[in-house]
Amino acid sequence: MKHACVIGAGIGGLALAIRLQAAGVPTTLIEAAAQPGGTCSGLMRDGFTFDSAPAAINDADGLRALWALSGRALEHDLELLPIEPYTRFCWPDGTVFEASPDRAEVLAAIARINPADVAGYEELGRMVASIRSDGQARLGSAALLEWRGMARSVPALLRHQAWRALDDMLDRHVASEKLRHALGYPVLRIGGNPLTLPTLLALGLARDPFARVAWPKGGSDALAAAMLAEFTRLGGVVRLGEAVTRIATLGTRVTGVETESGWTAHFDAVCGGIDAMHMYRELLADNPRGRSMAKWLGRKTYSPAQFVVHFGLSGAWPGIAHRTVLFGPRHQGWLSDLFDHGVLQQDLCIELHHPSLTDPSVAPEGMSAFSAVVPVPNLGRLPVDWARIGPVLERRVIEEIGRRLIPDLESRIVARFQHTPDDAARDWNSHLGSAHGLAPGLLQSGALRPHNRDPVIENLYLVGPDTHPGAGLPSVLAGAELTATMMIEQLL
Ligand SMILES: Cc1cc2nc3c(=O)[nH]c(=O)nc-3n(C[C@H](O)[C@H](O)[C@H](O)COP(=O)(O)OP(=O)(O)OC[C@H]3O[C@@H](n4cnc5c(N)ncnc54)[C@H](O)[C@@H]3O)c2cc1C
């Protein structure tokens, strides 16, 4: 029997490990941290459960597919609570737009901002549906891993002009700047720039703002624990709190792994559910392929980092939605500062999560849990000392939320801490502290991204944001399915 090893118990590694084990490949999952989840794990402080990456699940079907492999229902292990409205978008002048599951409500909300945009929005919807059915079906498939597969998506790109940036596409249908900001926002959530990301890729990687979202009761921690339980129930072996320090190779084959405690084991295939640069540069440092890939990856563009302020408040805040996006006064300039200039902007765009509204179990009785996520340039674009900058930015984030939502915020805070790009680099080995790994883009997609199966080391694989199709929960789950198919083919 051939054995597989998956390094990293983030959502990507967990999903892959479940698939391998369910297919009959004995699998060992090794995780550096003491708990599973990676960027999607729980942070317990002062009776609150905060999420490292606030887990609004936008692909419950992708998770259900994992449970279906063992004939069990996801809902048996995890309670999914509806989040409504999906997202509330707010601008400094007081304008509010809510992405809701109800189409009539959305059209009414658009009409309140600009009645003329209702027709444009409907037209845009038809075009998106057509791009999705025509070009994007190919985008999520393994075919894109080869050049010929990529070439097959070209006619769809041309027909719909889907090579044009998402922002251009929105501009041709929607006159209101504010609506364009809201409709393009999901791209930012997966590390893309709506001003430059081609429409076909944007639609393939990001869910639209009206895609159903749910909250796992108990938060990310409960999601990761349920996935780990599913894996062990299938017979998988887990080693938590054990960082892999070396992937052993012989010529162009992986032979096993070594961990920091000195534990070693032989495996017939190894998959990194970890940052690609970390895998090639550190874990494969003694193989020429590791060194050449690290050089190649060093020339690539990485997505922004995230600065997160977690805070607990006394009292209940029923008027503040589960997810609120507080846009700042600038849009194009703000995005250029973030993606191109590496400037820590004076004006902030804050995604405020309020999970205790949906799930009171994440906060002590009579209190509320909040996490404010602020996109910031990654450490390559902005190499600052976050130990110095962090407290300053945290103060500005709290002041902005206080000014726009909760006037006496400071006096109500009972717990508060931050997670900076430096922390992401240290806690998850994320290259440049980036939140979503390699930035999405035409020149960093499909065959131009690190492959799910290394083309040189034949039994080495990759899963997660740095490989095809890319970042975000739905893409990482889809990537785990692709990688699993290749591994199962090789191992069974
Ligand atoms: C702040 C933030 C907000 C986000 N918001 C959203 C969102 O709204 N929507 C969305 O879809 N996505 C979002 N994401 C992205 C999403 O969380 C990730 O794409 C996804 O969780 C990545 O999962 P992964 O398993 O591939 O990687 P990771 O979560 O990075 O997991 C990698 C794991 O590998 C472990 N590891 C690293 N090195 C080693 C080693 N040497 N040995 C053993 N273990 C190792 C790490 O400890 C970690 O557990 C967000 C991410 C962040 C950081």
The ligand as a Gaussian input file, in Angstrom:
#p B3LYP/6-31G(d) Opt

LIG

0 1
 C       -7.235000      37.677000       7.385000
 C       -7.715000      36.772000       6.281000
 C       -9.007000      36.921000       5.777000
 C       -9.473000      36.067000       4.763000
 N      -10.755000      36.228000       4.306000
 C      -11.251000      35.383000       3.377000
 C      -12.601000      35.504000       2.897000
 O      -13.339000      36.399000       3.322000
 N      -13.053000      34.617000       1.975000
 C      -12.263000      33.596000       1.508000
 O      -12.723000      32.777000       0.692000
 N      -10.983000      33.458000       1.906000
 C      -10.457000      34.328000       2.831000
 N       -9.162000      34.183000       3.265000
 C       -8.336000      33.167000       2.618000
 C       -8.570000      31.773000       3.101000
 O       -8.619000      31.785000       4.513000
 C       -7.404000      30.923000       2.598000
 O       -7.343000      30.981000       1.163000
 C       -7.490000      29.473000       2.961000
 O       -7.912000      29.298000       4.303000
 C       -6.100000      28.870000       2.769000
 O       -6.062000      27.580000       3.295000
 P       -4.764000      26.670000       3.155000
 O       -5.044000      25.432000       3.895000
 O       -4.399000      26.487000       1.757000
 O       -3.561000      27.477000       3.799000
 P       -3.296000      27.947000       5.282000
 O       -4.547000      28.335000       5.955000
 O       -2.200000      28.963000       5.173000
 O       -2.723000      26.666000       6.038000
 C       -1.380000      26.276000       5.988000
 C       -1.091000      25.453000       7.234000
 O        0.219000      24.906000       7.112000
 C        0.871000      24.998000       8.363000
 N        2.318000      24.960000       8.110000
 C        3.082000      25.934000       7.526000
 N        4.360000      25.520000       7.449000
 C        4.404000      24.267000       7.975000
 C        5.442000      23.307000       8.168000
 N        6.708000      23.565000       7.803000
 N        5.138000      22.116000       8.742000
 C        3.858000      21.831000       9.119000
 N        2.837000      22.701000       8.973000
 C        3.102000      23.910000       8.388000
 C        0.383000      26.304000       8.948000
 O        0.545000      26.308000      10.358000
 C       -1.092000      26.273000       8.526000
 O       -1.895000      25.615000       9.474000
 C       -8.653000      35.038000       4.255000
 C       -7.341000      34.884000       4.751000
 C       -6.868000      35.729000       5.746000
 C       -5.463000      35.529000       6.284000

